[in-house]
Amino acid sequence: MSELLTVVLAAGKGTRMKSDTNKVLHKVAGKEMVNHVIDTADKISSKVICIVGHQADDVKENITADVSFELQSEQLGTGHAVMQARNEIENHSGDVLILYADIPLIKENTLRNMRKFHDDQSANLTIMTTLLKNSTGYGRIIKNENSEIIKIVEEDDATFKEKKIKEINSGIMCINSNSLIKALDDLDNDNAQDEYYLTDVVDTVRDEKGKILSYQIDDEEEITGVNDRVNLSKAEKTIRERINKEHMMNGVTIIDPLTTYIDENVEIGADTIIYPFTYIEGETKIGSHNIIKPHNHIINTKIGDHNNIKNSNVIKESTIKNECNIGPFAHIRPGCIIADGVKIGDYVEIKKADIKEKAKVPHLAYVGDAEIGSQTNVGAGTIFANYDGENKHKTIIGNSVFIGSNSTLVAPLNIKNRGKTGAGAVVTRDVEEDTTVIGVPAREYIENKDG
């Protein structure tokens, strides 16, 4: 097969979405609709062109793949949108695939199979179709005795007999570039809407004695356009079902897929168990043999192997290595690195903290802008006072340090190896190795051996 050029139409306003945000930028499973379509097309195409119009700059800014853009400054119909890519189409010797940015459920294999069908049948134009029990509102596919398409009739123009036809037009088509250029030249806007309809290319290809076929798919969901918030919620449900199924087939246990929400780009290793009401978002990567209990919200985080993530934690843009215990009710804010064997307990908040091997912050503590050494224990109620009203400062705690309950550590501060603080201490000065400090403000404790 020749190289494939794909044109994605993303210029419309999407008024039925009733949103200040462009329709195609609304997210499904954590990714913009237009990126779902473009990423799928990119896997089978030599080049992808995206036609932008309404909020063009916003759309271009949010597209993550390497695509070309053409501007449709006036929205004068789908045919007019494709016209904006005319130069690229003229310079392409092969097939052109036309997709819509509001059909995020379309699958890669479906497009591959359609392209192969188009090539195997030596068709000039292939239109993706499906059968609907209720085809009201859709363009009907009219065929001749050889099962070739002779026209597409819209609802308002259909006769009583034509309205009974169940095969409908999805709008997705694969067409020879030469046939498409000729058809674009023949398009006119002599209709009630004064628009150039892409469906009119059928007339030109038919008049040129071209072969026009339908590629009929069984799953109507794949070609359902997202036009409003109801459609958006249905698309979300479908994609999340696909995502969860794929993870389960790869060895992940998802106890209740209906209440587990995993974004498309998330990676999860085998033998990890995910409990209900868990949200895993963004570019999160989770290793194997983890237990993730209910009500966790994990965003753009790397989690290693054999961790126990207890219930009701928020973990964002951080790294948790191996064999850690997290939570319940912990808040791990961006920039944290949690090494092997660390315990972060209930009602602990940490931010921009580097916590070394087998350290413990068991409960009721705030740790901000800090480095905590291995084997160190941070007592309950400890506060890392990192903000002086103008700037943030760092606290460095060495190895095997013991921080007494309800200590306040006023940064910048360095508590060296095996240092200790007494309960309730307010530490404002560095603590040397093997030294204990107590009191407010904390001073070195010297044991009176004589009593």
Secondary structure, 3 states (H helix, E strand, C coil): CCCEEEEEEECCCCHHHCCCCCHHHCEECCEEHHHHHHHHHHCCCCEEEEEECCCHHHHHHHCCCCCEEEECCCCCCHHHHHHCCHHHHHCCCCEEEEEECCCCCCCHHHHHHHHHHHHHCCCCEEEEEEECCCCCCCCEEEECCCCCEEEEECHHHCCHHHHCCCEEEEEEEEEEHHHHHHHHHHCCCCCCCCCCCHHHHHHHHHHCCCCEEEEEECCHHHHCCCCCHHHHHHHHHHHHHHHHHHHHHCCCEECCHHHEEECCCCEECCCCEECCCEEEECCCEECCCCEECCCCEEECCEECCCCEECCCCEEECCEECCCCEECCCCEECCCCEECCCCEEEEEEEEEEEEECCCCEEEEEEEEEEEEECCCCEECCCCEEECECCCCECCEEECCCCEECCCCEEECCEEECCCCEECCCCEECCCECCCCEEECCCCEECCCCCCC
